Amino acid sequence: MTKLPLSKALNAGLRAAMEGDDKVLIMGEDVGRLGGVFRVTDGLQKDFGESRVIDAPLSEAGILGTAIGMTFRGYRPVLEIQFDGFVYPAYDQIVSQVAKLHFRSKGKVKMPIVIRIPFGGGIGAVEHHSESPEAQFALTAGLKVVSCSNANDAFWMIQQAIASDDPIVFMEPKRRYWDQGEVDLDSEPALLHSSRVCREGTDATLIAYGPMVKTCLESADAAAEDGISLEVIDLRTLSPLDLDPVFESVRKTGHALVVHEAARTLGLGAEISARITEKCFFNLEAPVMRVTGYDIPYPPSRIEEEFLPGLDRVLDAVDRSLAF
């Protein structure tokens, strides 16, 4: 066991993947000499050279297009999109090419591309630097989408994503980059596309991913002081969704709440709520609640705390669910 911030755990995972396979390379804006704006790739260019940690021009479409060509030659590129709001120039490449080439070629062309995207708010950033576009990728057939919430998952999940032959959008909660956590370097990691119960409870089920997992765990701690037992599930995988642990939990508690930063309308919470209702209708004691961001463009940093779901909003939704 070793204690690392989430960003350093990602760095260690990237290093392990590069040491294990010389076809793994990293490309993105400022990933080399600077080590990335969040220093996730710090020191990797120094140790692996400029041909494997590549500082790219300011062109997300160019980065994705180049990576697609690299996969044709057997490489496994790991791409860093500097901020979530910068991904849209590459959206056409991701949706039209990366997500479809494997199917278009009847399986002959593999797409082992990992697209790392720091996402969400909480860092006081300016416009285009705090967004939650995960649902836009999760609804795209041919892409897989995952999100780590803690250092141990960051270390293992990035290696599993790189080893996969599928294109994976890897969502990193930027507000949690500096959160310390225990990393078990010798453990057998959980399957990449699996969710996990990270706190057991009996009264209601909180379902979250990425940055909101910590918020839900803090909410569960606060609720426990009032005698309310909340179960917290970290989804980890957004496409495909692994909801069997969710269904099992909801059948036990009878109350379900989905928490995410992204806008409410057509967010992942809507799909998860629908599936819970389909599978657990006769177990529910109240409608499935959603605690989310608002249906507006991401606000200026001075008021982002009013936009982000926090402990008070989660606990208020729990009270409404239990009182239904």
C-alpha positions as CSV (number, residue, x, y, z in Angstrom):
1,M,0.0,0.0,0.0
2,T,1.2,3.5,-0.8
3,K,-0.6,6.8,-0.4
4,L,-0.9,9.0,-3.5
5,P,-3.0,11.9,-4.8
6,L,-5.3,10.8,-7.7
7,S,-3.1,12.7,-10.2
8,K,0.0,10.9,-9.1
9,A,-1.8,7.5,-9.2
10,L,-2.7,8.2,-12.8
11,N,0.9,9.1,-13.5
12,A,2.1,5.8,-11.9
13,G,-0.5,3.9,-13.9
14,L,0.6,5.5,-17.2
15,R,4.3,4.8,-16.3
16,A,3.5,1.1,-15.6
17,A,1.6,0.8,-18.9
18,M,4.5,2.4,-20.9
19,E,7.1,0.2,-19.2
20,G,5.0,-2.9,-20.0
21,D,4.4,-2.2,-23.7
22,D,6.6,0.0,-25.9
23,K,3.7,0.6,-28.3
24,V,2.0,2.7,-25.6
25,L,2.6,6.4,-26.2
26,I,1.1,9.6,-24.9
27,M,0.1,12.6,-27.0
28,G,-1.5,16.0,-26.1
29,E,-1.0,19.7,-25.6
30,D,1.8,20.3,-23.1
31,V,2.0,16.7,-21.9
32,G,5.8,16.5,-22.4
33,R,8.0,19.2,-21.1
34,L,5.4,20.7,-18.9
35,G,3.9,17.4,-17.7
36,G,0.3,18.5,-18.5
37,V,-1.6,21.4,-16.9
38,F,-2.5,19.1,-14.0
39,R,1.0,17.5,-14.0
40,V,-0.5,14.0,-14.6
41,T,2.2,13.2,-17.2
42,D,5.0,14.9,-15.2
43,G,8.4,13.3,-15.8
44,L,7.3,10.8,-18.4
45,Q,8.8,12.5,-21.4
46,K,12.1,12.8,-19.5
47,D,12.1,9.0,-18.9
48,F,10.6,7.7,-22.1
49,G,11.6,10.3,-24.7
50,E,9.9,12.7,-27.1
51,S,8.9,10.0,-29.5
52,R,6.7,8.4,-26.8
53,V,5.4,11.4,-24.9
54,I,4.6,13.9,-27.7
55,D,3.8,17.5,-27.3
56,A,1.1,18.1,-29.9
57,P,0.0,21.4,-31.6
58,L,-3.2,23.1,-30.3
59,S,-5.5,21.0,-32.5
60,E,-7.7,18.4,-30.8
61,A,-9.0,17.2,-34.2
62,G,-5.4,16.8,-35.3
63,I,-4.4,14.9,-32.2
64,L,-7.3,12.4,-32.7
65,G,-6.7,12.1,-36.4
66,T,-3.0,11.3,-35.8
67,A,-3.9,8.8,-33.1
68,I,-6.2,6.9,-35.5
69,G,-3.4,6.6,-38.0
70,M,-1.1,5.3,-35.2
71,T,-3.5,2.5,-34.3
72,F,-3.2,1.3,-37.9
73,R,0.5,0.7,-37.2
74,G,0.0,-1.1,-34.0
75,Y,0.4,1.7,-31.5
76,R,-1.8,2.2,-28.4
77,P,-2.1,6.0,-28.1
78,V,-3.2,7.7,-24.9
79,L,-4.5,11.2,-25.6
80,E,-4.9,14.0,-23.2
81,I,-7.6,16.6,-23.8
82,Q,-6.4,19.5,-21.7
83,F,-9.8,20.5,-20.4
84,D,-13.3,19.0,-20.9
85,G,-14.5,22.1,-22.9
86,F,-11.7,21.6,-25.4
87,V,-12.9,18.2,-26.7
88,Y,-15.5,19.5,-29.1
89,P,-13.2,20.2,-32.1
90,A,-12.3,16.5,-31.9
91,Y,-15.9,15.3,-31.4
92,D,-16.4,14.6,-35.1
93,Q,-13.2,12.4,-35.2
94,I,-14.3,10.6,-32.0
95,V,-17.9,9.9,-33.1
96,S,-17.5,9.5,-36.8
97,Q,-14.2,7.6,-36.9
98,V,-13.0,6.2,-33.5
99,A,-16.4,4.8,-32.5
100,K,-17.1,3.3,-35.9
101,L,-14.0,2.0,-37.6
102,H,-14.0,-1.3,-35.7
103,F,-17.6,-2.0,-36.8
104,R,-17.1,-0.6,-40.3
105,S,-14.2,-3.0,-40.8
106,K,-16.1,-6.0,-39.5
107,G,-13.6,-6.2,-36.6
108,K,-10.5,-6.2,-38.7
109,V,-9.4,-2.7,-37.4
110,K,-8.9,-2.4,-33.7
111,M,-9.1,1.1,-32.0
112,P,-7.1,0.8,-28.8
113,I,-7.2,4.6,-28.1
114,V,-7.7,6.0,-24.6
115,I,-9.0,9.6,-24.6
116,R,-8.3,11.2,-21.2
117,I,-10.6,14.1,-20.3
118,P,-10.4,16.1,-17.0
119,F,-14.1,16.9,-16.4
120,G,-16.4,18.6,-14.0
121,G,-16.0,21.8,-11.9
122,G,-14.9,22.8,-8.4
123,I,-11.6,24.4,-9.4
124,G,-12.7,28.0,-10.1
125,A,-11.9,27.8,-13.7
126,V,-13.0,30.1,-16.6
127,E,-15.4,29.3,-19.5
128,H,-14.7,26.1,-21.4
129,H,-12.6,24.7,-18.6
130,S,-15.4,23.1,-16.5
131,E,-18.0,21.0,-18.2
132,S,-19.5,17.5,-17.9
133,P,-19.8,16.0,-21.4
134,E,-19.9,12.3,-20.4
135,A,-23.4,11.6,-21.6
136,Q,-22.5,12.8,-25.1
137,F,-19.9,10.0,-25.3
138,A,-21.9,7.4,-23.4
139,L,-24.8,7.6,-25.9
140,T,-22.3,7.0,-28.8
141,A,-22.4,3.3,-29.9
142,G,-18.9,2.0,-30.2
143,L,-17.3,4.0,-27.4
144,K,-16.7,2.9,-23.9
145,V,-16.7,5.5,-21.1
146,V,-15.3,5.1,-17.6
147,S,-14.6,7.4,-14.7
148,C,-12.4,6.9,-11.7
149,S,-13.2,8.5,-8.3
150,N,-10.2,7.6,-6.2
151,A,-6.5,7.0,-6.4
152,N,-6.6,3.2,-6.4
153,D,-9.1,3.1,-9.2
154,A,-7.1,5.7,-11.1
155,F,-3.9,3.6,-11.0
156,W,-5.6,0.4,-12.1
157,M,-8.3,1.7,-14.4
158,I,-5.9,3.6,-16.6
159,Q,-3.8,0.5,-17.2
160,Q,-6.9,-1.6,-17.9
161,A,-8.2,1.0,-20.4
162,I,-4.8,1.1,-22.2
163,A,-4.7,-2.7,-22.4
164,S,-8.2,-2.8,-24.0
165,D,-8.7,-3.0,-27.8
166,D,-11.8,-0.8,-27.5
167,P,-11.7,3.0,-27.7
168,I,-12.2,4.3,-24.2
169,V,-13.1,7.8,-23.0
170,F,-11.5,8.1,-19.6
171,M,-13.1,10.8,-17.5
172,E,-11.0,12.2,-14.7
173,P,-12.6,14.3,-11.9
174,K,-10.3,17.3,-12.0
175,R,-11.5,18.6,-8.6
176,R,-10.3,15.3,-7.0
177,Y,-6.8,15.3,-8.6
178,W,-5.2,16.3,-5.3
179,D,-7.2,14.0,-3.0
180,Q,-5.0,11.5,-1.3
181,G,-5.8,7.8,-1.3
182,E,-4.4,4.4,-0.6
183,V,-3.1,2.6,-3.7
184,D,-2.7,-1.2,-3.5
185,L,0.0,-1.9,-6.0
186,D,-0.2,-5.7,-5.5
187,S,-4.0,-6.3,-5.4
188,E,-6.1,-7.9,-8.1
189,P,-8.1,-4.9,-9.6
190,A,-11.8,-5.0,-10.1
191,L,-13.0,-5.5,-13.6
192,L,-12.8,-2.2,-15.6
193,H,-16.5,-2.2,-16.6
194,S,-18.0,-2.9,-13.1
195,S,-19.6,-0.8,-10.4
196,R,-18.9,-1.1,-6.7
197,V,-20.6,-0.6,-3.4
198,C,-18.2,1.6,-1.5
199,R,-20.4,2.1,1.6
200,E,-23.1,-0.2,2.8
201,G,-26.4,1.1,4.1
202,T,-30.1,0.1,4.6
203,D,-32.3,3.2,4.2
204,A,-31.5,4.6,0.7
205,T,-29.1,4.1,-2.2
206,L,-26.9,6.9,-3.5
207,I,-25.6,6.3,-7.0
208,A,-22.7,8.4,-8.3
209,Y,-19.5,8.4,-10.3
210,G,-16.3,10.5,-10.6
211,P,-16.3,13.7,-8.4
212,M,-19.7,13.1,-6.8
213,V,-18.7,9.8,-5.1
214,K,-16.8,11.7,-2.4
215,T,-19.8,14.1,-2.0
216,C,-22.1,11.1,-1.5
217,L,-19.8,9.5,1.0
218,E,-19.6,12.8,2.9
219,S,-23.4,12.9,2.8
220,A,-23.7,9.4,4.1
221,D,-21.4,10.3,7.0
222,A,-23.6,13.3,7.8
223,A,-26.8,11.3,7.5
224,A,-25.5,8.7,9.9
225,E,-25.3,11.3,12.6
226,D,-29.1,11.5,12.3
227,G,-29.6,7.7,12.3
228,I,-30.0,7.4,8.5
229,S,-28.1,4.6,6.8
230,L,-27.1,5.4,3.2
231,E,-25.6,2.9,0.8
232,V,-23.2,4.5,-1.8
233,I,-22.4,3.0,-5.2
234,D,-19.6,4.1,-7.4
235,L,-20.6,3.3,-11.0
236,R,-17.1,3.5,-12.3
237,T,-18.3,2.5,-15.8
238,L,-20.7,4.8,-17.7
239,S,-20.8,2.8,-20.9
240,P,-21.5,0.0,-20.6
241,L,-23.4,0.5,-17.4
242,D,-23.1,-2.2,-14.7
243,L,-26.3,-1.8,-12.8
244,D,-26.7,-5.2,-11.1
245,P,-25.2,-3.9,-7.8
246,V,-27.6,-0.9,-8.1
247,F,-30.7,-3.1,-8.5
248,E,-29.6,-5.3,-5.6
249,S,-29.1,-2.3,-3.4
250,V,-32.4,-0.6,-4.4
251,R,-34.4,-3.9,-3.8
252,K,-32.9,-3.7,-0.2
253,T,-33.4,0.0,0.5
254,G,-36.5,0.9,-1.5
255,H,-35.1,4.4,-2.2
256,A,-32.7,5.5,-5.0
257,L,-31.0,8.8,-5.7
258,V,-28.7,9.4,-8.7
259,V,-26.1,12.2,-8.2
260,H,-24.0,13.8,-11.0
261,E,-22.7,17.3,-11.9
262,A,-23.9,17.2,-15.5
263,A,-27.2,18.9,-16.5
264,R,-30.4,17.1,-15.4
265,T,-32.2,16.8,-18.8
266,L,-31.0,13.7,-20.7
267,G,-28.1,13.2,-18.3
268,L,-27.0,9.7,-17.2
269,G,-29.3,10.0,-14.2
270,A,-32.3,9.9,-16.5
271,E,-31.2,6.5,-18.1
272,I,-30.3,5.1,-14.7
273,S,-33.6,6.1,-13.2
274,A,-35.5,4.5,-16.1
275,R,-33.6,1.2,-15.7
276,I,-34.2,1.2,-11.9
277,T,-37.9,1.8,-12.4
278,E,-38.0,-1.0,-15.0
279,K,-36.2,-3.6,-12.8
280,C,-37.2,-2.5,-9.3
281,F,-40.7,-1.0,-9.7
282,F,-42.3,-3.1,-7.0
283,N,-39.4,-2.5,-4.6
284,L,-39.5,1.3,-4.7
285,E,-41.0,3.2,-1.8
286,A,-40.6,6.5,-3.7
287,P,-39.8,7.8,-7.2
288,V,-36.1,7.7,-8.1
289,M,-34.6,11.1,-7.3
290,R,-32.0,13.0,-9.2
291,V,-29.5,15.5,-7.7
292,T,-27.7,17.2,-10.6
293,G,-26.4,20.3,-12.2
294,Y,-28.8,22.7,-13.8
295,D,-29.9,22.9,-17.4
296,I,-27.7,26.0,-18.2
297,P,-24.3,26.6,-19.6
298,Y,-21.7,26.0,-16.9
299,P,-21.7,29.2,-14.8
300,P,-18.8,31.6,-13.9
301,S,-16.5,30.3,-11.2
302,R,-17.8,32.8,-8.6
303,I,-21.2,31.0,-8.5
304,E,-20.2,27.5,-9.4
305,E,-20.8,26.3,-5.9
306,E,-24.4,27.1,-6.4
307,F,-24.4,25.0,-9.5
308,L,-22.6,21.9,-8.1
309,P,-24.6,19.3,-6.2
310,G,-23.3,19.4,-2.6
311,L,-24.0,17.8,0.7
312,D,-27.1,19.9,1.5
313,R,-28.8,19.2,-1.8
314,V,-28.1,15.5,-1.5
315,L,-29.4,15.3,2.1
316,D,-32.5,17.3,1.1
317,A,-33.3,14.9,-1.6
318,V,-32.8,12.0,0.8
319,D,-35.3,13.6,3.2
320,R,-37.8,14.0,0.4
321,S,-37.4,10.4,-0.7
322,L,-37.7,9.0,2.8
323,A,-40.8,11.2,3.5
324,F,-42.6,10.3,0.3
